Amino acid sequence: MFKENDINILLLISVLFKICLIIYGEWQDVTQVVKFTDVDYSVFTDAARFVTEGKSPYERATYRYTPLLALILTPNIYVHPAFGKLLFAACDLLTGWLIYKLLKLAGFSLPSPRSKVPVSQSQVSCQLSIDAVLLYTSLWLLNPLPAIIACRGNAEAILTTLVLSIIYMLKCEQLHLAAVLYATAVHTKIYPITYALPLYLWLNSRRRSKCSGKVTEYLWNVLWPSRELLVFASIAMATLAVLVGVHYAVYGYEFLEHTYLYHATRRDIRHNFSVYFYMLYLSAESEWAFAIGLLAFVPQVVLLVAFSFEFYDDLELCCFLHTFTFVAFNKVCTSQYFLWYLCFVPLLLPRLATGKTRVLAAWLAWAAAQAVWLAVAYKLEFEGDNVFVFVWLAGILFFVVNILVLWSMIAAFDAVQNKSKLNHKLS
């Protein structure tokens, strides 16, 4: 029904939608009490203004990002205040294009026998028509959630672009560029550091053909660093060292404090989706507050390590599970964080040969639980009602539904992999 060139029509519709959102946002900001523009965008713009004046972006209170972002957004001052929104919308569009390219890469052709890219059992039988590729791409390009978040002036689209670019470059065997992009992603936002172990294991799995099942050979093939891994790690660390070194030389310790260290010790007691919100709120003045905040990382670390060793051969799935776990178990959880893992969903759904109804039901429950939390939070934030306990209870509900989504995705891919292995044995 569709042709490959129809992706251009899909992109055009997405562009027009985002332009309309930005124009509408400018109107709402001027005429309505509730502003369309995200408060963080004002922080970005103020930081960019300080940069144009030769000052530190950290003179703007609550600016907790790399100085590179403020530098990139200086056209907000020199050209037009909406420049950043256009940039983030363009990154959101580029994320959709990368989803399209990755779906094509996975769905239209199987790796050649000479390819070194490891392929999981669930990927071997994934063949998609152009209709399917465009349908799953539209789940991002025509999705109002990422579009609205980008057009409100939130910078998360830069991260989704960087993360999917890393995977695309690795699948195209562009190791050097992937390493540079990975270092840039970690520098821009600290959470992609959690992909380090999956990438380590995935790059080493290129030698898996030599493994005969012995413990020593497992250690050699999976844990001992391969040449590809050493190249990737060397380039990534060198790139990150340059980025950190240059910014440290210019801005000193405040750069390290606000860009990295703050996020490790952060205790945000404002209401948010996190299941830890109310506990941190009540213990804010306690002498145990810092220890409680650190203990919150334990479930994250345990699950991230477990998922790495179990699913490393399926990079998209492993990164999705990592990101979803990181966000769901984080001390602070807001709507824009959801984009970090939602960008993987269009890449995973086509490969679900079983359990689709269960997965769909789980995601619908996820949306419903999010709506419940937002309704209660509205009462707190805009009507001033004392509903802190109900916000917390809604957060617990949302957390439980997150676990349901996580379980449904893992169960579905386990079933796909077991079916693929059985078919392989029978053939």
HELIX and SHEET records of a PDB file:
HELIX    1   1 GLU A    4  ASP A    6  5                                   3    
HELIX    2   2 ILE A    7  THR A   31  1                                  25    
HELIX    3   3 VAL A   39  THR A   52  1                                  14    
HELIX    4   4 PRO A   57  GLU A   59  5                                   3    
HELIX    5   5 PRO A   67  ILE A   72  1                                   6    
HELIX    6   6 PRO A   75  TYR A   78  1                                   4    
HELIX    7   7 PHE A   83  GLY A  107  1                                  25    
HELIX    8   8 GLN A  121  VAL A  124  1                                   4    
HELIX    9   9 ILE A  130  LEU A  141  1                                  12    
HELIX   10  10 PRO A  144  CYS A  151  1                                   8    
HELIX   11  11 GLU A  156  LYS A  171  1                                  16    
HELIX   12  12 LEU A  175  THR A  188  1                                  14    
HELIX   13  13 TYR A  191  TYR A  195  5                                   5    
HELIX   14  14 ALA A  196  ASN A  204  1                                   9    
HELIX   15  15 SER A  205  LYS A  210  5                                   6    
HELIX   16  16 VAL A  215  TYR A  218  1                                   4    
HELIX   17  17 LEU A  219  LEU A  223  3                                   5    
HELIX   18  18 ARG A  227  TYR A  251  1                                  25    
HELIX   19  19 TYR A  253  LEU A  256  1                                   4    
HELIX   20  20 GLU A  257  LEU A  261  3                                   5    
HELIX   21  21 TYR A  262  THR A  265  1                                   4    
HELIX   22  22 PHE A  277  LEU A  282  1                                   6    
HELIX   23  23 ALA A  289  LEU A  295  1                                   7    
HELIX   24  24 PHE A  297  PHE A  311  1                                  15    
HELIX   25  25 LEU A  315  ALA A  328  1                                  14    
HELIX   26  26 SER A  335  PHE A  338  5                                   4    
HELIX   27  27 LEU A  339  LEU A  342  1                                   4    
HELIX   28  28 VAL A  345  LEU A  348  1                                   4    
HELIX   29  29 LEU A  349  ARG A  351  5                                   3    
HELIX   30  30 LYS A  356  GLU A  381  1                                  26    
HELIX   31  31 PHE A  388  LEU A  426  1                                  39    
END                                                                             
